[in-house]
């Protein structure tokens, strides 16, 4: 049975990092870009060399994403941001709610848990969600990550993704939003 590569989140963008690959020169051992045709150091032809997983770059990406998640978590009351590995490849920011059914809490529960009335707590909860969505978009730009949207979700669990671009037509964005639910 197939499965989705990334965990879905109801109200947050799917911000991900793809696996990085590089070519290793057979002559001098220097790493080059995965699309390199000639070694920058010794001039060796790399057209027949296969790309390999770039562990060093991926470690940097993981470290940067985890630092950003830790930074965001310092400001959050209702959510927790973590860095999760994709089922097959890549990494994602995953947002989890600290409390289940916050919107179903009554006034007494809200006073006990957060020290504020229900209406103030709900405003803070929605405001924090909006702030976190903007912060994830900003992190995407700062760290050079990408945003994915669900194009199709199949009965066997398989999911097809598309990259979300700022200049995407409104009709395509609507299709992605419908499939994400």
Residue, then its C-alpha position, 0 to 999 in steps of 0.5 A: x500500500x502506498x502512503x503520502x510522503x509528507x504529513x498533512x496539516x489542516x490549516x498550515x502550509x506544507x513547507x518542505x526541503x527536498x533531498x540534495x544530491x551532488x557529484x563526486x569527482x572520481x579523480x580528486x574527490x571534490x564534490x560538485x553540483x548535481x548538474x556539473x559536467x566538469x570538475x571545477x578543481x581538476x577539470x575531470x569530465x563528470x558527464x558519466x558520474x551519477x549524483x549521490x545523496x549530499x549528507x553534508x548539505x542535508x545536515x545543514x538544512x536539518x540544523x537550520x530548520x530545527x533552529x527555526x522551529x525552536x525559535x518559533x516555538x518560543x513564541x507559541x502557546x497553542x501550537x508546536x512546530x517540529x521538523x519531520x522527515x518525509x516518508x520517502x524523502x525530504x523534510x517538512x515543518x510540521x505544526x501540531x496543536x498542544x491542546x485538543x479541541x481548543x475551540x470546544x473549551x468552555x469559560x472555566x476550562x479556558x480560565x484554568x488552562x490559560x488564565x483568560x476568558x474563552x473569547x479572549x483565548x479564542x482570539x489569541x488562538x486564531x491570532x497565533x495561527x495567523x502569525x504562525x502561517x506568516x512566520x512559516x512563509x517567511x522561514x520558507x523564503x529565508x531558508x530557501x525551502x519550497x511550499x507544496x500543495x496536494x493535487x490529488x489524494x488516492x484511495x490507496x494513500x498515495x498523494x501527488x504534490x505540486x509546488x505552490x508559486x506566488x504567480x500561480x493562477x487562482x483556479x489552480x490555487x483553488x484546486x490545490x486548496x480543495x484537494x488539501x482537505 
